[in-house]
Amino acid sequence: MARSALHEVSDTGAFMRTASTFRNFISRDLNSQFPAESGRYHLYISYACPWASRCLAYLKIKGLEKAITFTGVEKTFCKGLYQPSVLRLVNCVFAICSKVGFQALSFTIVTKFVCSLIIQSVKPIWARTKESDEHMGWIFPASDTEEPGAEPDPLIGAKSIRDLYEFASTNYSGKYTVPVLWDKKLRTIVNNESSEIIRMLNTEFNDIAENAAIDLYPPEMRDQIEETNEWVYLGINNGVYRCGFATKQGPYEEAARQLYEALDKCEEILGKQRYICGNRLTEADIRLFVTIIRFDEGWVPFSTLDTRKEVLIFPVGRRGLILGNEVYAVHFKCNKKLLREYLNLFNYLKDIYQIPGMSSTVNMQQIKRHYYGSHPSINRYGIIPLGPDINYSSPHDRERFPA
């Protein structure tokens, strides 16, 4: 069973993403199992993760920060020693007591306290150890001053996202991913599929959202949004991972070809309209933005390179080796063309970045440190390239289109 994206590679060397597991849905119907209540839900995110960042973007755009709290994890994956059986035992006891009606406030408080003590007592070794060690996934810092954008878990004192998964399910055997949408009342994971979480945030909390009038999935545009999401996901959102995690040349080159076909298509569309589905901001723009903001880079000519150095998978490039500031062009070998060479797409990126609240969802230091530090099979020594800094707050030309 795959524990992380690094394990989702087929025998052919192609990256094959597995589906999310927790697929419950929050509803505005107050009689539903998961009603849209202010203060009830908590979102776990990583600023490094594009899938989690799209959910955070929705919190900001819809004005839901007062209704739904959120916590950021540390930047890197870890491996270490683990004792999941203890957490599973605690969860079983809590579930049994809940079923027999023993849900008194005092019991809940005591249970939370005991769980926190147990989690503290089985703290894993947070370090890269052996390949045979358990994959821990995302971890929480010991204090909120250790790393900007990362905080200790405020709910059950979890040390890792894995703790949350093991606490929520006694037989969970999948990946330990973010985002995680957590129910504070039922003490469980509601959903860990970003595409579904953003749909909930878009509509189901409108009674308590500060920007309820903003609809990123309007009924009259849904067919177009779905069609766009499909090719953007295949070629770009997941395409960069198919490039980066490929272990053979053929699957890598096929993924790179599809990636640049999709980017070329974006460039053509954005030469005619302000946003990817027309002249109105939609879900499709947020889904595209979180990938391309992690893309661009600098480069040096091939003539300056030491060609004696071994290359296992050859980047598809035209002029030189990427020494980028951001991650996909360098780390995932997506370097056939710079994003800045796409005039319309690059200005579009700045346009979306400058939407109120969006810039606060981008932590480039966490992004770079996560990718370069969490995948030793791709970047053995965890070296982070320097590269140029890009000012996404600089002027763009997108006002030439109506909005």
N, C-alpha and C positions, 0 to 999 in steps of 0.2 A: 504494500500500500504506500502511495506517495505521501511523504511528509512535507515536502516543499516542491517548488517548481523545478529544482535541480533533479528531482527524481522522476519527472514526467517526460521521459525520453524513451521513444520506442526503439525496437531492435534495428530499425532502419536509420537511426540517428536523428529522427525528427522529434521536435517538441510537441507533446500532446497534452493540452490542459484538461484536467479533470473538473467535473462539475462541483459546485458548492453543495453543502449538505443541509444546512438549516434553512428552511424555506417557508417559514411562517410569515403572515402578513398582518401588519397593523392596520386597523380600520377605524374610520370615523364613527362607526356604529359602536356606541358605548356598551352594547350587550355582547360584543365579540370577545374572544379569548384575549386578544391584544388590542384594547381600545386606545385611541389616540388621546392620551392624557398628558398634560403638562407635568414635567418633573418625574415621569415614570421611567423614561428610557435613557440609556447611556450609550454613546457611540465610541468605540475604540478604533483609533486610526493610527496610521503612520504617515508622516509628511513625506516620506520617501516613496510610498506606494501610490501609483496612479489610481488604482481601483478604490482605495480608501479616500484619496484626495477628491475624487468626484463627489463622494458623500459629504465631505467637509464643505465643498463648494456649495452644495445645496443648502446646508445649514446656514451659510453666510447669505446666499442670495435670497432665500425665503424668509430670513429673519427668525430663525428657530433656536438661536443660541441660548435664550432664556428658558425655552421649553425642553430642550434636549441637551444634556451635558455631554462633554466629550473629553477623552484622555488620549494623549499621544504616547506611543511606545518609543523605545530607544531605536537607534538607526540601524543596528546590525542584527542578523540572525546569530544564534549561538547553539553550541552543542554542549552536552554535559551529562551528569548523572541525574537520574530521575526516579521517583517512586510514585507513579500515578495511582497505585492501588489504595494509598491512604486517602487521596482526594475522592476517589470513587466510593470508598466506604462511607465517608462523611456525606456525600451526596445521596447515597442509598438510604441512610438513616433519615435524612431530611425529607426525602420523597415518601418514605413509609409513614413518618409522623404526619405529613401533610395529608395523606390519603385517609388517615383515621380521624382527621379533624383537629389534630393537636397543633394549632397554629397561633397560639397565644403570643402576644407581643414580647413577653419576657423570654419565651422560647426562641423567638426569632433573633433577639438581641444576643442571647447566650450562644446560639448556633453560629452567628456571624463572628463572634469573638473567638470561639473555639476553632472555627475554620481558619481564621487569620493566624492563630497560633500554630496550627498544624502546617499550614503552607509555609510559614516562617521556618519551621523545624526541618522541612524537607527541601530547603533551598538547594537548587542544583549548583554545580560548579559552572559559573558563567565564563567559559573560555573555550577556545578552540582546542579540542583534545584529539581523540582518535576518530577515524571514519566510522568505527563501529559504535561510537557513542550515540545516544538518542538525540534526535533533532529537537531543539527547544523552540525554534521559531522566534518570534519577536519577544523582547523582554522589557520589563519596566525598570526604571532607575530606582535607586534606593532613596533619592530625594529629588525634589523638583528644581534643585539648583545644579544638578549634575550636567544636564544637557538641555539647551533651549528647545522647547517643543515637546519634551518628554517629561512625564510625571509618574509618580508611584500610583498603583491602582488604588482608587479611593473606595472601592466597593467591598471586595473580599480579601484585599491584601495580596492579590496574585503577584507572583514574580515573573510570570510569562503569560503570553496569550494561550499557551498550551494549558496552563492551569485553568483558565476559563472554560476551555473546551472539555477538559476532564471533569470539571465541576458540573457542567451542564449535562453531560451525557456519560453514563456509566460504561458504555461500550463503544465510545468514539474511536475510530481508527483512520481518520482522514488527515488532511493538511491542517496546520495551525495558521490560519490566514487572518488578515484584516481586510476590510472592515468587519467589525463585530457589533451588531446592534443588540444590546442587552436589556432585559426587562428587570428592573430593580425589584419589582413587587414579587414576581414569580421566580426570580433569581435564576434566570436561564437565558440562553441565546435565542433571540427571536429569528434573526436572519443574518447570514454572512455572505449574501450575494449582492454585490454593489448595484447591479442593474435593477434589482428589485427594491433595494433600500432607497434609491433616489426617486423611484416612482412613489413610494410611500411618503417621502418628505415633500414631494411636489404637490400632493393633493390631500392626503389624509389628515394633515395637521393644519389645514387652512383656517379652522376655527380659532387657532391660537397663534398662527404665524403672523409676524409683523408685516410681511410682504405677501399676503395671501393672493393679491391680484396677479402676481407674476405666475404664469403658467408655462412651464418649459416643455409640456407635452400636450399642446392644445388638440382637441378632437379633430379639427379640420386638417391638421398636418401630420397625424399619426402614421398614416401609410408611408408618407415621404420620410419621416423620421426613422421608422423601422427599416426601410430600405437602405437609408444612409448608414444607420448603425451597423447593418450587416456587413457592408463592404469595408467600412472603417475599422470594425473589429477584426475582421479576417486579415486585412492587409496592414493595418497600422497598430491598433491597440494590442492585439495578440501577435501581430507580425514582427514587432521588434523582439519579442521573446522567442519566437520561432527562429529568428536569426541568431540571437545570443546564446540560446541553449542547445542549438543543433550540435551534434557531435560528429557529423560527417559532412563533407563538402557539398554533396548533391542537395540535401534538404536545406542547407544554409543558402545556397544560391537560388533555389526556388522561392524561399521565403523573402530573400532580398529583392528578387524580381517583382513579387507581388506587393511588397512594401512600396517600392518606388512607382509602380503603376498607380497605386492608391494615392500617393502624394502628388503625382502628376495630375490625377483627376481632381484632387482638392484645389490645386493651383488653377486649373481651368475654370472650375465652378466659381471660385472666389474672385476671379477676374470679371465676373458678371453681377455679383451680388455681395452684400455685406457679410452674411452668415452662410453656413454650409447648407442650410435648407431654405434659404430665401433671405428676406430682409428683416427677420425676426429671430432673436436669440432663442434657441431650443436646447433640449437635452443633448442632441447630437453635437452641438458646439462644445458643451462641457466634456463630453466623452472624448472628443478629438483633442481638446486643449490639454488635458492632463497627460497625454502622451507626447505631443510635440513640444511642450515646455521643457521636457527632459532630453531634448534631441541634440542641439547644435554644438559646434566645436570649432577648434582651430586645426591647422595642419602644417606639415613640413614636406618639402619635395622628396621624392624617392631618391634623388641624387645624393642626398645627405645621409642616407641610411647605411648601416652596416648590413649588407645583404647576406652575410654569412650566418646571421642569426636564424634559428629555426622558426618557421611559421607552420602551425598545424592546420589552421583553417584560414585561407587567404581572403582578406577583406575585399569586397567589390568596390574598388576606388579608381579614380581617374588620374589623380595628380600626386598623391602622396599619402603618407601614413598619418592617421588622425592622432592628435595630441590634445584632445578636447577638454573643455571646461565642464560640459554636462556629459550625460552618460551613454545614450544609445549609440551615437556615432562611434564612440570609442569602445566602450565595454561590450556592446552587442554587435560591433562590426557593421553598423548601418551607415556606411560612409561613401556611398556612391555619389551623393550630392549633398551639399550643405543646405540646411533649412533656410539660411539667409540668401541662398541663390534662388529660392522661390519667393519672388517679390510680393505676390499677393498673400501667400500663406504666412510669411514672416510678419507682415503688417497686420494681418488678421490675428496672429498670436498676441501681438502687443495690444490690440484692441480688446481681446477677451481678458487679458491680464489686468487691464485698467478698469474693468467693471468693478464697482464698489464691492469690497470684500474679497475679491479673487486673489489679489497679491498676497494676502495673509495666509492663503492656503499653500503657498509655494515657499519651501525652506530648502534652498539649493544646497546648503551645506549638508543637511541630512540626506538629501537625494544622492549626492556624490558619495558620501561616506558609506551609505548603505550598499549601493551597487558594487562599488569597488572593494568593500570590506566584507561582504557576505557571501561571495561566490568564489571560494578559493580554487575551484576547478577551472575557472575562467581567468582569474587574476590572483595567482598563487600568493604573492607577497602583499597584497592589499595596497599597492601603491596608487595614490590618487593623483591623476594628471593635473597640472596647473591650468594651462589654457587661458583664454581671454574671458573677461567678465562681460556679459551682455546686459545692456540697460533696456529692460522691457517696458520701462516707464517713458521712454522717449517717444516723440510724436509719431503717429502713423497716418496713413492716407485713407482710412476706411470711411471717413465722413463723406466721401464722394458718392456713397450709396445711401439711399433713404433707409431709415430704421423705424 
